[in-house]
């Protein structure tokens, strides 16, 4: 497949030609905020919303758009890949050019490459559209020579139906050995995406969510595009419909998803007596029986013509909503109208190519579909890949070789072409205001109708801007109708317009009306309130005011407007309209505001010093500062310095006020706590006379983390305290110590020098 931006022609002959429309291509969302790419026309030329596709063969043209739908989450520039295909002539096929063993799963990527794997081969091989077969991932070391791309051990045993491709070329497969679902990227990198007990068949929905069967838990798991794994239905072995957390399944062999978000599972007989059928899981997890014709040889057959011989060993929806069902040696089709019939194959098993019931399969396993609508089928018993055309003609395309892992089996009949086309997805505004023609009495200028326009959009957060032509305040003349057009444009470029006629009727000379807008200063500080005043001359009792900041309506219907939310460069004005809809001429100019930043101060809220010491106050200040003012000035080396030295005698709170060169102020505060020096007495007399009985150390109780240790002459500790909440009374373990000299060590734990000395007990 070729990706192109201009006209696109495939490498293969007989391929469709894609001719993109001229740029820019705009896709407008509908009233509900959605867009679906559509096509029209007939063979040989088909016209889509983004390109014309020409197919000169006599075969049907198939399309696939990725993505095909858009909504409000995808507005703006997007890329659409259009893939087109038709069945052409194939080169001679050589199915025996490769050997396939234990085949269980296959899938097509958007480029037309077919991938397949098996239960024991521990590899995934790739069949390119030209028929080249290569090893893409896994396999034992050295397998495949120079075309080996995988890493040994990355691919385990793949169960029946345990492989699916997404719309970007990634391959997802169940690895029984690892109990995981793995992702194989287009460049051959394998990563784990979900832990599933004994994972089985796997499918993918339109939104690219994965659904995986757990053969151990008889359950179905969902893996979202975000990687979230959740069990949506099934609990244990059984046969019970109902809510997902109560439903039960027998052995699930196959799985498929339709475009409406429903998931279908095929139940086959694991042990004698199991009921084979197809069940459906709704988006909310509710399980119901979907197709239950009975099984040949059982007594409760409800639909003998379509009764299962083995059970639904494969499920695959086509793009029209028809469900293809594998059943032993047959492929059945259960159409979107609820009718079932055999499409190809026979109840007898074998290995014969041919049309319809003349063809024989060993056992129909996993099914996938190329872009042309041809089915590719795993024949599990014969270990071959079988192709079934739209006309139900069956042929073998691969398998049967002796020991060749790689080779060329002949090119595909499905001729594909693709083009990558840039588009712009637009939301669309719409006026909800009604606009009728107006007659303006005694009016010389158009009002500003845009500021009062009511507009909606089919997407939220659309950022609609409304403009007016002629502009507000444009002169109008007596009895000369003027067409006024309002244009709404949203952020995606979506446009809506409304028009009406305005006619002036002068009963006398046009009155001298005007408005001018005033504020005391165009230079302000950010966050400070500023008031604007609209001065109107010759207004009337119905005069209304619409304040505008950068052309956006704001503020009250009043001649005054106060705000603290302006930014530098904002433009302020006021549109004033008389009671009869006359726009009053604005004689002043727009007010361009110069909003200066406020300085920023970072200042520690608390500092501590010992009495008699000092500290340098060091605020961090941003802004172009003109002046610094500290208050009070008591105890400061310089109250006008950015970094004064503070030496207060008592605890003091200082306020710093800084003023920028633009006159904007900021304030900060710091409290300097003054801690007195401790005073350690060298004697005390603990004799019980109530005088000097305790070793009282003044101010030590301010140091709550301090430690006090007292030793006797022998170096033994006789007193220890953390902090000093209770002065020492000269005792040790409740007994009075003898008079004499003792030694102390006091650590204030404030980084200051440890204090030590002696203290004498007198008795």
RODREN-321430 format. One record per residue (C-alpha): residue number from 1; residue in three letters; x, y, z. Coordinates in pm, whole numbers, plus 50000, padded with zeros to 5 digits. Layout:
<nodes>
 dolo selum     X     Y     Z
  NUM   ALA     X     Y     Z
...
</nodes>
This chain:
<nodes>
 dolo selum     X     Y     Z
    1   UNK 50000 50000 50000
    2   UNK 50123 50353 49920
    3   UNK 50062 50663 50132
    4   UNK 50047 50986 49936
    5   UNK 49925 51346 49956
    6   UNK 49854 51395 49587
    7   UNK 49701 51157 49335
    8   UNK 49776 50805 49452
    9   UNK 49827 50495 49238
   10   UNK 49924 50155 49381
   11   UNK 50230 49959 49279
   12   UNK 50001 49681 49161
   13   UNK 49814 49704 48834
   14   UNK 49435 49734 48839
   15   UNK 49440 49923 49170
   16   UNK 49201 50214 49237
   17   UNK 49331 50568 49190
   18   UNK 49267 50818 49472
   19   UNK 49252 51188 49380
   20   UNK 49224 51408 49693
   21   UNK 49009 51719 49674
   22   UNK 49180 52057 49660
   23   UNK 49302 52192 49991
   24   UNK 49183 52312 50230
   25   UNK 48926 52037 50295
   26   UNK 48679 52140 50564
   27   UNK 48456 51890 50745
   28   UNK 48176 52068 50935
   29   UNK 48024 51894 51236
   30   UNK 47646 51860 51234
   31   UNK 47409 52013 51490
   32   UNK 47485 51729 51730
   33   UNK 47860 51785 51702
   34   UNK 47933 51483 51480
   35   UNK 48062 51416 51130
   36   UNK 48073 51092 50932
   37   UNK 48269 51077 50606
   38   UNK 48039 50957 50329
   39   UNK 48066 50864 49964
   40   UNK 47844 50878 49659
   41   UNK 47857 50798 49291
   42   UNK 47895 50463 49118
   43   UNK 48144 50255 48930
   44   UNK 48396 50353 48800
   45   UNK 48417 50690 48987
   46   UNK 48320 50731 49352
   47   UNK 48314 51073 49513
   48   UNK 48382 51093 49887
   49   UNK 48396 51399 50110
   50   UNK 48772 51413 50078
   51   UNK 48866 51248 49747
   52   UNK 48750 51092 49423
   53   UNK 48829 50722 49378
   54   UNK 48849 50583 49026
   55   UNK 48838 50207 48961
   56   UNK 48875 50105 48597
   57   UNK 48825 49734 48664
   58   UNK 48488 49559 48669
   59   UNK 48529 49468 49038
   60   UNK 48356 49638 49330
   61   UNK 48541 49923 49501
   62   UNK 48578 49906 49879
   63   UNK 48662 50200 50107
   64   UNK 48794 50243 50455
   65   UNK 48845 50578 50624
   66   UNK 49064 50610 50933
   67   UNK 48913 50782 51116
   68   UNK 48567 50796 50958
   69   UNK 48389 50986 51233
   70   UNK 48470 51309 51414
   71   UNK 48321 51496 51708
   72   UNK 48392 51797 51928
   73   UNK 48701 51630 52074
   74   UNK 48867 51621 51731
   75   UNK 48807 51973 51597
   76   UNK 49095 52143 51420
   77   UNK 49358 52001 51183
   78   UNK 49333 51623 51143
   79   UNK 49469 51354 50914
   80   UNK 49241 51105 50736
   81   UNK 49375 50792 50572
   82   UNK 49151 50669 50290
   83   UNK 49220 50312 50183
   84   UNK 49057 50179 49868
   85   UNK 49069 49830 49727
   86   UNK 48933 49613 49451
   87   UNK 48978 49251 49354
   88   UNK 49221 49221 49065
   89   UNK 49415 48938 48911
   90   UNK 49664 48748 49126
   91   UNK 50000 48607 49036
   92   UNK 50008 48225 49037
   93   UNK 49970 48101 49395
   94   UNK 50222 47873 49565
   95   UNK 50066 47767 49897
   96   UNK 50328 47496 49940
   97   UNK 50606 47757 49939
   98   UNK 50580 47768 50317
   99   UNK 50511 47525 50595
  100   UNK 50251 47604 50863
  101   UNK 50209 47403 51181
  102   UNK 49962 47439 51468
  103   UNK 49793 47737 51298
  104   UNK 49550 47912 51537
  105   UNK 49517 48283 51457
  106   UNK 49555 48549 51189
  107   UNK 49473 48915 51120
  108   UNK 49512 49188 50857
  109   UNK 49669 49528 50922
  110   UNK 49547 49840 50733
  111   UNK 49826 49805 50476
  112   UNK 49703 49462 50366
  113   UNK 49972 49259 50545
  114   UNK 49844 48929 50687
  115   UNK 49994 48806 51016
  116   UNK 49954 48453 51154
  117   UNK 50071 48246 51448
  118   UNK 50021 47910 51613
  119   UNK 49996 47712 51930
  120   UNK 50354 47582 51942
  121   UNK 50562 47767 51681
  122   UNK 50634 48062 51917
  123   UNK 50652 48307 51629
  124   UNK 50438 48543 51424
  125   UNK 50488 48546 51049
  126   UNK 50387 48812 50799
  127   UNK 50251 48775 50446
  128   UNK 50298 49098 50248
  129   UNK 50052 49190 49968
  130   UNK 50310 49073 49711
  131   UNK 50309 48726 49872
  132   UNK 50642 48749 50056
  133   UNK 50637 48553 50382
  134   UNK 50876 48656 50661
  135   UNK 50919 48596 51033
  136   UNK 50802 48912 51206
  137   UNK 50848 48831 51574
  138   UNK 50949 48544 51803
  139   UNK 51089 48211 51702
  140   UNK 51399 48030 51831
  141   UNK 51735 48211 51793
  142   UNK 51859 48207 51438
  143   UNK 51531 48106 51279
  144   UNK 51468 48277 50950
  145   UNK 51822 48396 50885
  146   UNK 51852 48758 50779
  147   UNK 51475 48817 50785
  148   UNK 51446 48731 51154
  149   UNK 51308 49041 51328
  150   UNK 51172 48925 51661
  151   UNK 51330 48851 51996
  152   UNK 51347 48497 52126
  153   UNK 51092 48436 52398
  154   UNK 50871 48733 52313
  155   UNK 50598 48519 52153
  156   UNK 50447 48230 52345
  157   UNK 50170 47988 52255
  158   UNK 49884 48166 52079
  159   UNK 49537 48013 52136
  160   UNK 49266 47977 51868
  161   UNK 49147 48322 51761
  162   UNK 49406 48486 51985
  163   UNK 49526 48757 51747
  164   UNK 49379 49087 51621
  165   UNK 49512 49395 51436
  166   UNK 49412 49755 51510
  167   UNK 49362 50040 51263
  168   UNK 49717 50173 51304
  169   UNK 49906 49852 51229
  170   UNK 49959 49717 51582
  171   UNK 49905 49346 51644
  172   UNK 49762 49219 51972
  173   UNK 49790 48853 52068
  174   UNK 49716 48628 52362
  175   UNK 50023 48459 52510
  176   UNK 49913 48151 52706
  177   UNK 50260 48091 52849
  178   UNK 50281 48442 53000
  179   UNK 49908 48478 53090
  180   UNK 49924 48811 52912
  181   UNK 49792 49003 52616
  182   UNK 50085 49147 52423
  183   UNK 50120 49424 52167
  184   UNK 50342 49388 51861
  185   UNK 50412 49726 51701
  186   UNK 50471 49776 51326
  187   UNK 50845 49802 51395
  188   UNK 50850 49458 51563
  189   UNK 50862 49564 51930
  190   UNK 50667 49342 52171
  191   UNK 50524 49490 52494
  192   UNK 50284 49363 52761
  193   UNK 49950 49543 52788
  194   UNK 49732 49326 53014
  195   UNK 49746 49037 53256
  196   UNK 49465 48788 53175
  197   UNK 49443 48438 53326
  198   UNK 49481 48181 53046
  199   UNK 49392 48429 52767
  200   UNK 49204 48295 52465
  201   UNK 49032 48449 52164
  202   UNK 49059 48827 52123
  203   UNK 48871 49095 51926
  204   UNK 48869 49472 51889
  205   UNK 48584 49722 51865
  206   UNK 48538 50036 51658
  207   UNK 48691 50250 51934
  208   UNK 48997 50019 51943
  209   UNK 48915 49865 52281
  210   UNK 49019 49500 52314
  211   UNK 48802 49214 52441
  212   UNK 48976 48898 52559
  213   UNK 48840 48559 52663
  214   UNK 48975 48402 52981
  215   UNK 48950 48027 52934
  216   UNK 49028 47965 53300
  217   UNK 48768 48203 53440
  218   UNK 48501 48153 53171
  219   UNK 48494 48531 53151
  220   UNK 48543 48821 52910
  221   UNK 48782 49107 52988
  222   UNK 48799 49453 52832
  223   UNK 49129 49637 52780
  224   UNK 49068 50004 52702
  225   UNK 49287 50220 52481
  226   UNK 49421 50372 52804
  227   UNK 49536 50025 52918
  228   UNK 49271 49969 53186
  229   UNK 49180 49600 53231
  230   UNK 48834 49513 53362
  231   UNK 48623 49196 53374
  232   UNK 48293 49276 53201
  233   UNK 48106 48944 53199
  234   UNK 48126 48591 53332
  235   UNK 48202 48442 53670
  236   UNK 48230 48066 53649
  237   UNK 48132 47769 53435
  238   UNK 47764 47752 53351
  239   UNK 47494 47878 53119
  240   UNK 47322 48187 53262
  241   UNK 47216 48514 53099
  242   UNK 47182 48839 53292
  243   UNK 47404 49113 53434
  244   UNK 47771 49068 53356
  245   UNK 47875 48999 53713
  246   UNK 47617 48719 53740
  247   UNK 47630 48570 53391
  248   UNK 47793 48235 53330
  249   UNK 47951 48076 53024
  250   UNK 48059 47730 52920
  251   UNK 48380 47715 52720
  252   UNK 48419 48032 52506
  253   UNK 48600 47952 52182
  254   UNK 48544 48262 51966
  255   UNK 48467 48633 52005
  256   UNK 48371 48929 51784
  257   UNK 48251 49290 51822
  258   UNK 48005 49484 51608
  259   UNK 48001 49857 51529
  260   UNK 47727 49924 51784
  261   UNK 47948 49826 52078
  262   UNK 47811 49475 52139
  263   UNK 48045 49179 52192
  264   UNK 47955 48826 52078
  265   UNK 48102 48503 52213
  266   UNK 48083 48155 52065
  267   UNK 48022 47873 52314
  268   UNK 48147 47526 52209
  269   UNK 48118 47191 52383
  270   UNK 48405 47139 52625
  271   UNK 48239 46854 52810
  272   UNK 47943 46637 52714
  273   UNK 47614 46818 52753
  274   UNK 47740 47175 52711
  275   UNK 47501 47386 52503
  276   UNK 47664 47536 52194
  277   UNK 47533 47881 52106
  278   UNK 47629 48244 52048
  279   UNK 47578 48495 52329
  280   UNK 47582 48871 52316
  281   UNK 47728 49111 52574
  282   UNK 47573 49460 52573
  283   UNK 47784 49772 52640
  284   UNK 47656 49771 53000
  285   UNK 47771 49407 53045
  286   UNK 47428 49244 53021
  287   UNK 47451 48896 52865
  288   UNK 47177 48748 52645
  289   UNK 47147 48452 52407
  290   UNK 47185 48573 52046
  291   UNK 47179 48262 51820
  292   UNK 47078 47920 51949
  293   UNK 46963 47690 51670
  294   UNK 47067 47377 51861
  295   UNK 47322 47110 51777
  296   UNK 47290 46819 51536
  297   UNK 47222 46501 51728
  298   UNK 47052 46671 52020
  299   UNK 46679 46668 52096
  300   UNK 46622 47041 52146
  301   UNK 46705 47167 51798
  302   UNK 46510 47488 51733
  303   UNK 46646 47553 51380
  304   UNK 46740 47223 51209
  305   UNK 46854 47394 50888
  306   UNK 47117 47592 51076
  307   UNK 47190 47366 51372
  308   UNK 47553 47357 51476
  309   UNK 47763 47054 51391
  310   UNK 48051 47150 51620
  311   UNK 47971 47499 51745
  312   UNK 48080 47855 51671
  313   UNK 48455 47801 51629
  314   UNK 48495 48145 51466
  315   UNK 48304 48475 51461
  316   UNK 48367 48773 51231
  317   UNK 48150 49070 51133
  318   UNK 48181 49224 50789
  319   UNK 48142 49598 50730
  320   UNK 47773 49556 50646
  321   UNK 47690 49400 50982
  322   UNK 47668 49037 50867
  323   UNK 47816 48780 51106
  324   UNK 48028 48497 50962
  325   UNK 48034 48188 51184
  326   UNK 48278 47899 51170
  327   UNK 48117 47563 51247
  328   UNK 48339 47261 51199
  329   UNK 48392 47234 50823
  330   UNK 48146 47510 50733
  331   UNK 48128 47887 50727
  332   UNK 47778 48017 50795
  333   UNK 47647 48369 50761
  334   UNK 47397 48520 51003
  335   UNK 47288 48837 50827
  336   UNK 47191 49166 50986
  337   UNK 46824 49078 50926
  338   UNK 46843 48768 51147
  339   UNK 46856 48505 50870
  340   UNK 47117 48229 50870
  341   UNK 47255 48012 50590
  342   UNK 47567 47817 50497
  343   UNK 47812 48034 50300
  344   UNK 48089 47787 50217
  345   UNK 48205 47441 50313
  346   UNK 48023 47124 50410
  347   UNK 47941 46913 50714
  348   UNK 48194 46663 50585
  349   UNK 48553 46757 50657
  350   UNK 48845 46743 50417
  351   UNK 49086 46960 50223
  352   UNK 48931 47054 49889
  353   UNK 48920 47396 49720
  354   UNK 48610 47491 49528
  355   UNK 48291 47694 49525
  356   UNK 48036 47696 49805
  357   UNK 47950 47354 49944
  358   UNK 48197 47182 49706
  359   UNK 48483 47309 49920
  360   UNK 48589 47112 50226
  361   UNK 48765 47239 50539
  362   UNK 48934 47046 50818
  363   UNK 48798 47278 51086
  364   UNK 48720 47645 51039
  365   UNK 48914 47845 51296
  366   UNK 48977 48219 51321
  367   UNK 48845 48440 51040
  368   UNK 48959 48784 50926
  369   UNK 48879 48994 50622
  370   UNK 49089 49193 50378
  371   UNK 48985 49537 50260
  372   UNK 48815 49385 49954
  373   UNK 48586 49174 50174
  374   UNK 48753 48838 50109
  375   UNK 48759 48605 50409
  376   UNK 49088 48452 50524
  377   UNK 49034 48144 50737
  378   UNK 49245 47935 50970
  379   UNK 49198 47569 50871
  380   UNK 49311 47418 51201
  381   UNK 49321 47052 51104
  382   UNK 49490 47104 50768
  383   UNK 49721 47380 50904
  384   UNK 49655 47599 50603
  385   UNK 49528 47948 50536
  386   UNK 49217 47940 50316
  387   UNK 49071 48231 50124
  388   UNK 48696 48265 50061
  389   UNK 48588 48527 49805
  390   UNK 48268 48728 49812
  391   UNK 48132 48465 49573
  392   UNK 48213 48187 49824
  393   UNK 48500 48044 49616
  394   UNK 48751 47875 49846
  395   UNK 49124 47847 49771
  396   UNK 49434 47760 49972
  397   UNK 49690 48040 49988
  398   UNK 49948 47910 50234
  399   UNK 50061 47591 50407
  400   UNK 50155 47243 50302
  401   UNK 50524 47302 50246
  402   UNK 50790 47069 50379
  403   UNK 50991 47286 50619
  404   UNK 51005 47635 50469
  405   UNK 50928 47914 50716
  406   UNK 50967 48189 50458
  407   UNK 50917 48229 50085
  408   UNK 50665 48372 49840
  409   UNK 50314 48231 49800
  410   UNK 50200 48469 49523
  411   UNK 50045 48815 49542
  412   UNK 49703 48894 49681
  413   UNK 49409 48961 49452
  414   UNK 49304 49253 49671
  415   UNK 49462 49560 49513
  416   UNK 49491 49837 49771
  417   UNK 49570 50204 49748
  418   UNK 49583 50459 50028
  419   UNK 49616 50834 50061
  420   UNK 49686 51043 50369
  421   UNK 49478 51359 50342
  422   UNK 49487 51664 50575
  423   UNK 49145 51798 50674
  424   UNK 49015 52066 50908
  425   UNK 48726 51961 51131
  426   UNK 48507 52260 51213
  427   UNK 48244 52323 51472
  428   UNK 47969 52563 51366
  429   UNK 47825 52866 51548
  430   UNK 47462 52970 51511
  431   UNK 47275 53289 51601
  432   UNK 46989 53241 51844
  433   UNK 46894 53609 51832
  434   UNK 46622 53705 51583
  435   UNK 46713 53992 51353
  436   UNK 46439 54188 51177
  437   UNK 46469 54505 50975
  438   UNK 46475 54815 51197
  439   UNK 46385 55180 51159
  440   UNK 46598 55414 51371
  441   UNK 46443 55746 51469
  442   UNK 46671 56047 51500
  443   UNK 46982 55833 51474
  444   UNK 47299 55922 51288
  445   UNK 47513 55619 51367
  446   UNK 47475 55242 51380
  447   UNK 47456 55077 51719
  448   UNK 47690 54796 51824
  449   UNK 47464 54500 51760
  450   UNK 47751 54251 51792
  451   UNK 47795 54295 52166
  452   UNK 47434 54195 52232
  453   UNK 47423 53906 51985
  454   UNK 47320 53568 52125
  455   UNK 47524 53290 51966
  456   UNK 47559 52920 52036
  457   UNK 47787 52651 51892
  458   UNK 47759 52277 51836
  459   UNK 48075 52227 52046
  460   UNK 48158 52357 52394
  461   UNK 48442 52601 52462
  462   UNK 48413 52730 52106
  463   UNK 48541 53085 52178
  464   UNK 48303 53266 51944
  465   UNK 48380 53619 51829
  466   UNK 48111 53832 51664
  467   UNK 48194 54118 51426
  468   UNK 47968 54371 51256
  469   UNK 47965 54520 50907
  470   UNK 47936 54820 50877
  471   UNK 48120 54873 51203
  472   UNK 47944 55021 51508
  473   UNK 47916 55402 51498
  474   UNK 47928 55404 51118
  475   UNK 47717 55695 50990
  476   UNK 47373 55627 50846
  477   UNK 47170 55875 50645
  478   UNK 46806 55972 50630
  479   UNK 46594 55723 50434
  480   UNK 46900 55530 50306
  481   UNK 46868 55161 50406
  482   UNK 47189 54994 50519
  483   UNK 47240 54616 50533
  484   UNK 47394 54521 50867
  485   UNK 47569 54183 50877
  486   UNK 47682 54008 51193
  487   UNK 47945 53737 51149
  488   UNK 48022 53480 51421
  489   UNK 48353 53292 51397
  490   UNK 48456 53020 51644
  491   UNK 48807 52898 51721
  492   UNK 48796 52631 51448
  493   UNK 48704 52882 51177
  494   UNK 48336 52786 51171
  495   UNK 48123 53078 51050
  496   UNK 47762 53190 51088
  497   UNK 47608 53514 50961
  498   UNK 47287 53710 51019
  499   UNK 47175 54020 50827
  500   UNK 46904 54282 50851
  501   UNK 46829 54628 50708
  502   UNK 46860 54944 50918
  503   UNK 46695 55269 50798
  504   UNK 46734 55609 50962
  505   UNK 46435 55844 50985
  506   UNK 46509 56200 51084
  507   UNK 46218 56393 51229
  508   UNK 46445 56693 51277
  509   UNK 46811 56775 51245
  510   UNK 47021 56489 51381
  511   UNK 47072 56547 51755
  512   UNK 47419 56613 51883
  513   UNK 47477 56289 52070
  514   UNK 47816 56157 52177
  515   UNK 47993 55947 52436
  516   UNK 48350 55957 52565
  517   UNK 48521 55722 52810
  518   UNK 48747 55846 53089
  519   UNK 48968 55703 53366
  520   UNK 49200 55900 53596
  521   UNK 49513 55723 53476
  522   UNK 49602 55481 53199
  523   UNK 49892 55362 53413
  524   UNK 49791 55129 53698
  525   UNK 49930 54849 53912
  526   UNK 49819 54489 53857
  527   UNK 49532 54388 54082
  528   UNK 49445 54742 54184
  529   UNK 49088 54857 54114
  530   UNK 49039 55113 53839
  531   UNK 48713 55291 53754
  532   UNK 48603 55399 53405
  533   UNK 48329 55651 53336
  534   UNK 48124 55689 53015
  535   UNK 48020 56055 52968
  536   UNK 47708 56071 52749
  537   UNK 47574 56383 52584
  538   UNK 47205 56388 52490
  539   UNK 47125 56035 52600
  540   UNK 46768 55932 52674
  541   UNK 46602 55740 52960
  542   UNK 46654 55408 52780
  543   UNK 47025 55456 52718
  544   UNK 47221 55131 52777
  545   UNK 47591 55074 52830
  546   UNK 47801 54782 52716
  547   UNK 48158 54790 52844
  548   UNK 48419 54621 52629
  549   UNK 48762 54484 52719
  550   UNK 48953 54386 52405
  551   UNK 48621 54390 52220
  552   UNK 48463 54135 52457
  553   UNK 48147 54239 52642
  554   UNK 48189 54270 53018
  555   UNK 48082 54481 53313
  556   UNK 47745 54624 53420
  557   UNK 47486 54820 53225
  558   UNK 47601 55140 53391
  559   UNK 47792 55455 53305
  560   UNK 48061 55341 53553
  561   UNK 48272 55028 53539
  562   UNK 48525 54916 53802
  563   UNK 48758 54621 53760
  564   UNK 49074 54474 53918
  565   UNK 49138 54215 53647
  566   UNK 49307 54409 53369
  567   UNK 49629 54294 53204
  568   UNK 49895 54503 53040
  569   UNK 49786 54610 52692
  570   UNK 49413 54558 52752
  571   UNK 49187 54794 52556
  572   UNK 48880 54938 52728
  573   UNK 48585 55121 52573
  574   UNK 48209 55143 52601
  575   UNK 47936 55098 52338
  576   UNK 47636 55314 52425
  577   UNK 47294 55276 52266
  578   UNK 46984 55493 52303
  579   UNK 46649 55346 52397
  580   UNK 46543 55332 52031
  581   UNK 46853 55140 51920
  582   UNK 47068 55427 51805
  583   UNK 47441 55379 51849
  584   UNK 47583 55693 52004
  585   UNK 47909 55807 51839
  586   UNK 48214 55752 52055
  587   UNK 48423 56067 52040
  588   UNK 48709 55933 52247
  589   UNK 48974 55679 52155
  590   UNK 49011 55331 52296
  591   UNK 49182 55335 52634
  592   UNK 49503 55132 52610
  593   UNK 49592 55033 52965
  594   UNK 49946 55017 53096
  595   UNK 49924 54760 53376
  596   UNK 50249 54733 53571
  597   UNK 50344 54429 53778
  598   UNK 50334 54433 54156
  599   UNK 50673 54365 54321
  600   UNK 50703 54035 54505
  601   UNK 50854 54001 54854
  602   UNK 50971 53675 55012
  603   UNK 51055 53737 55377
  604   UNK 51085 53494 55665
  605   UNK 50801 53560 55905
  606   UNK 51011 53499 56218
  607   UNK 51372 53554 56321
  608   UNK 51537 53507 56664
  609   UNK 51837 53674 56830
  610   UNK 51990 53674 57176
  611   UNK 51964 53992 57371
  612   UNK 52241 54226 57264
  613   UNK 52295 54050 56932
  614   UNK 52184 54156 56582
  615   UNK 52065 54002 56254
  616   UNK 52062 54119 55893
  617   UNK 51713 54117 55745
  618   UNK 51740 53963 55396
  619   UNK 51418 53973 55194
  620   UNK 51406 53828 54840
  621   UNK 51246 54089 54616
  622   UNK 51154 54075 54246
  623   UNK 51083 54387 54049
  624   UNK 51252 54713 53966
  625   UNK 51243 54873 54312
  626   UNK 51277 55246 54372
  627   UNK 51240 55271 54752
  628   UNK 51251 55051 55060
  629   UNK 51080 55154 55384
  630   UNK 51101 54960 55712
  631   UNK 50879 55047 56006
  632   UNK 50929 55098 56289
  633   UNK 51282 55224 56246
  634   UNK 51376 55152 56609
  635   UNK 51660 54904 56631
  636   UNK 51741 54917 56257
  637   UNK 52073 55028 56112
  638   UNK 51898 55193 55813
  639   UNK 51521 55190 55763
  640   UNK 51565 55277 55392
  641   UNK 51801 54989 55316
  642   UNK 51699 54669 55142
  643   UNK 51900 54469 55396
  644   UNK 51915 54654 55729
  645   UNK 52080 54516 56042
  646   UNK 51822 54467 56319
  647   UNK 51930 54498 56688
  648   UNK 51607 54546 56881
  649   UNK 51613 54533 57261
  650   UNK 51270 54369 57271
  651   UNK 51075 54148 57034
  652   UNK 50965 54371 56742
  653   UNK 50749 54321 56427
  654   UNK 50895 54506 56126
  655   UNK 50696 54589 55810
  656   UNK 50877 54634 55479
  657   UNK 50710 54843 55208
  658   UNK 50873 54846 54864
  659   UNK 50774 55075 54579
  660   UNK 50864 54995 54219
  661   UNK 50982 55253 53970
  662   UNK 50623 55237 53830
  663   UNK 50480 55332 54170
  664   UNK 50345 54983 54259
  665   UNK 50372 54878 54623
  666   UNK 50415 54548 54803
  667   UNK 50446 54471 55174
  668   UNK 50601 54202 55390
  669   UNK 50644 54148 55763
  670   UNK 50900 53982 55988
  671   UNK 50902 53943 56367
  672   UNK 51243 53953 56534
  673   UNK 51216 53770 56865
  674   UNK 51470 53880 57128
  675   UNK 51571 53605 57369
  676   UNK 51749 53724 57688
  677   UNK 52086 53569 57781
  678   UNK 52058 53313 58055
  679   UNK 52206 53396 58397
  680   UNK 52365 53101 58581
  681   UNK 52411 53143 58962
  682   UNK 52719 52971 59115
  683   UNK 52562 52897 59455
  684   UNK 52229 52812 59614
  685   UNK 52122 52707 59966
  686   UNK 51867 52424 59958
  687   UNK 51806 52429 60336
  688   UNK 51430 52470 60329
  689   UNK 51420 52828 60458
  690   UNK 51239 52943 60146
  691   UNK 51531 53161 60038
  692   UNK 51754 53056 59747
  693   UNK 51645 52694 59790
  694   UNK 51652 52627 59411
  695   UNK 51916 52660 59141
  696   UNK 51710 52913 58941
  697   UNK 51861 52993 58599
  698   UNK 51692 53300 58460
  699   UNK 51556 53277 58101
  700   UNK 51663 52913 58056
  701   UNK 51298 52805 58032
  702   UNK 51282 52987 57695
  703   UNK 51511 52718 57554
  704   UNK 51276 52421 57546
  705   UNK 51523 52196 57361
  706   UNK 51817 52269 57588
  707   UNK 51985 52010 57811
  708   UNK 52122 52060 58168
  709   UNK 52360 51805 58323
  710   UNK 52521 51827 58672
  711   UNK 52813 51604 58786
  712   UNK 52968 51540 59129
  713   UNK 53344 51537 59194
  714   UNK 53359 51174 59083
  715   UNK 53208 51252 58741
  716   UNK 52874 51086 58816
  717   UNK 52557 51253 58692
  718   UNK 52346 51374 58981
  719   UNK 52097 51580 58777
  720   UNK 51974 51587 58412
  721   UNK 51693 51780 58248
  722   UNK 51576 51840 57890
  723   UNK 51465 52195 57892
  724   UNK 51451 52348 58239
  725   UNK 51083 52360 58334
  726   UNK 51160 52290 58705
  727   UNK 51474 52428 58875
  728   UNK 51706 52178 59054
  729   UNK 51656 52148 59431
  730   UNK 51996 51993 59513
  731   UNK 51870 51636 59544
  732   UNK 51955 51309 59370
  733   UNK 51693 51034 59358
  734   UNK 51499 51224 59624
  735   UNK 51792 51249 59867
  736   UNK 51965 51575 59957
  737   UNK 52318 51597 59823
  738   UNK 52597 51703 60060
  739   UNK 52724 52058 60051
  740   UNK 53010 52105 59814
  741   UNK 53111 52198 59462
  742   UNK 52936 52040 59161
  743   UNK 53003 52080 58793
  744   UNK 52742 52162 58523
  745   UNK 52716 52150 58142
  746   UNK 52434 52348 57972
  747   UNK 52367 52308 57598
  748   UNK 52105 52551 57463
  749   UNK 52075 52350 57137
  750   UNK 52069 52674 56940
  751   UNK 52412 52650 56789
  752   UNK 52569 52868 57057
  753   UNK 52871 52770 57265
  754   UNK 52810 52511 57538
  755   UNK 52812 52665 57883
  756   UNK 52997 52489 58172
  757   UNK 53121 52572 58519
  758   UNK 53073 52492 58885
  759   UNK 52789 52550 59127
  760   UNK 52823 52525 59506
  761   UNK 52557 52382 59737
  762   UNK 52563 52550 60078
  763   UNK 52369 52411 60370
</nodes>
